[in-house]
Amino acid sequence: MSAPRALLLSLAMLLPAAAHAADPRLVPDVSSRAIDIQYSFTGEELLLFGAILYPGQRLPDDRADIVVVLKGPVRPIVLREKRRVAGIWVNASSIRLRTSPGFYAIGSSRPIDKLVDERTAAIFELGLANLSMSPSGFSEARKLERFEAGLTDLYRRSGLFVENPSAVEITEGVLYRARIPVPARVPVGTYRAETYLISRGRVLAVASRDVQIRKAGFERFVALAAQRHGFLYGLSAVVLSLLLGYGASAIFRRR
């Protein structure tokens, strides 16, 4: 192999590594890796924060933006639509979504439509309108949109779907922070706290951290008992109900 050819091959191998090294990196973290839900739990505020590391510690002239997302746990659900027939509410139709998040919150330094185009937002599922819930089986587009809109509206009102286009604060172009409200009705499971660095309509870097939301104390004991010993848990619930009913009736008879 000639020397010029070997030199060209060496440069070709170095170019991808140099291009990769030229990209900024994210160093994210969260204020708590685990949130315990007890009887007194009324909600919590999770802080997502971190730093943007630029090559050579030189900040670019163009302003970079940050988008943070907290979502999970993903599970299948069945949505049913009710209609009133002859004065009675009945199930008219239903649809099954295979990848519906139980909680989804997104915050950004500017509105998402000002940061990326619709295609990029759909690829990274940035925003409630871009969530991919994977309907099971064939479904009409209008029917799917109607059901997804109904689910989004329901979860919005419950605080389980949140959008805040001004939640992220960037300091000196390097440090960022955002507060995500976690409501009391949040489902337990594994969550992903994702951070996106965006500039000129492009996603330059993505980083994530896991967050566990779990039951603690007596609530955890009850949940584990129901999960591991379903028959005994159900039997205990029936016996406890009978005892409470008998005790209440005895008290009223004495009066």
Phi, psi and omega in degrees: 000132181289158181297316179299321180294317178298322179295318179295319179295321178297318178294321180296324179287330182280335184299311179300320180295322179293319179297321180293320180292337182281347180282142176290159179238154178252139173239090185265162172201168179232154183291337179210129177276348180214134177242122181265131179257118177240181183299333183265008184289123180241013182115166181207163177244119181263130180262121173256125184213171179165196184223154175254121180258113179265147178301132180069010180056033179251120180284137178288161179289325181281141180288132175261149181242159180237137173235131177242144181224132171240119182214155178142178334286148180273128179207159179283143176222158177245124178258135179238138179257129181258141176227152181267118180237118180054040177082003182239135177278123181230159176286118183269312180207166182213166178209145181250126177252126187275334186229058179268125177285140177285341178209138178211120178228133180230134176228150183212166178278338174213164178304143185301321182292348175270349186257316184223163177279175184297323181296313180295319179298323179290321180298316183266003180054052180266108180107151181299326181291346184249011177291133178259109184257001173050077177296142180271126181081175181285136178215142178295145183300317181294320179295317179297316179298321181295316180291317180295322177295321178294318178295317180298316180296319180296314181289329175299312182292337178270356181080012181268342173240123185225136173230130179219104183285000179229026184283335186266129176249125181250127182251127177056023178070007186234313183265141179224157177203149178206142179253128180247120178285130177250111185285168182293333184270014183295137178286153179279155179146191180265129181245156175244123174262107186252143178234132180240131174258123187233137176209134179056037178078006181244143173274110184274328183206149178224136177216155184213159174222149177268143177230131178259128172246119190220158175280149181223161178068219183296325179299320178294319179299315181295317181296317179293322178297318180293327183281318187268331182229067186300316183294312180295324178296315179296319178296318179296321179296320179294314180298317179297321179296318179296317180296317179295320178296318178295318179297318180295317180294324179294321179295318180291328178293324179295330179283000000 
